Amino acid sequence: MNIVKNDRTIALKVDSYAMALGYQEMGELNLLISMEMDHLEWEAHKIIEGLLKRVNEYI
């Protein structure tokens, strides 16, 4: 990251390699979150199916 200075503003300029690393890390994190959400969705389906079977036994 470089500091770019002109007559009025001071701004931070992020190089493309640092941006690529950041996007890669965000992508890996999003993939991990997606996989965990998929797992939780399957667990919820199993629980709901189990509850429906129990309810049908009582009817």
C-alpha positions as CSV (number, residue, x, y, z in Angstrom):
1,M,0.0,0.0,0.0
2,N,1.4,3.4,-1.0
3,I,0.5,6.9,0.2
4,V,-0.3,9.2,-2.7
5,K,0.0,12.9,-1.9
6,N,-1.1,15.8,-4.1
7,D,-1.8,19.4,-3.3
8,R,-5.2,18.8,-1.7
9,T,-5.6,15.3,-0.5
10,I,-3.8,12.4,0.9
11,A,-5.1,9.0,-0.3
12,L,-4.1,5.4,0.1
13,K,-3.4,3.5,-3.0
14,V,-3.7,-0.3,-2.7
15,D,-1.8,-2.3,-5.2
16,S,-3.5,-4.9,-7.4
17,Y,-1.6,-7.8,-5.7
18,A,-2.9,-6.9,-2.3
19,M,-6.4,-6.5,-3.7
20,A,-6.2,-10.0,-5.3
21,L,-5.1,-11.5,-2.1
22,G,-8.0,-9.9,-0.3
23,Y,-10.5,-11.1,-2.8
24,Q,-9.1,-14.6,-2.6
25,E,-9.4,-14.7,1.1
26,M,-12.9,-13.3,1.0
27,G,-13.8,-16.0,-1.6
28,E,-12.4,-18.8,0.5
29,L,-14.4,-17.4,3.5
30,N,-17.6,-17.2,1.4
31,L,-17.1,-20.8,0.3
32,L,-16.6,-22.0,3.9
33,I,-19.8,-20.1,5.0
34,S,-21.7,-21.5,2.0
35,M,-20.7,-25.1,2.8
36,E,-21.6,-24.6,6.5
37,M,-25.0,-23.2,5.6
38,D,-25.6,-26.1,3.2
39,H,-24.8,-28.5,6.1
40,L,-27.1,-26.6,8.4
41,E,-29.9,-26.7,5.8
42,W,-29.6,-30.5,5.6
43,E,-29.7,-30.8,9.3
44,A,-32.9,-28.7,9.4
45,H,-34.4,-31.0,6.8
46,K,-33.6,-34.1,8.9
47,I,-35.1,-32.5,12.0
48,I,-38.3,-31.4,10.2
49,E,-38.7,-34.9,8.6
50,G,-38.3,-36.5,12.0
51,L,-40.9,-34.2,13.5
52,L,-43.4,-34.9,10.7
53,K,-42.9,-38.6,11.1
54,R,-43.7,-38.4,14.8
55,V,-46.7,-36.2,14.2
56,N,-48.0,-38.7,11.6
57,E,-47.6,-41.6,14.1
58,Y,-49.9,-39.8,16.5
59,I,-52.6,-39.1,13.9
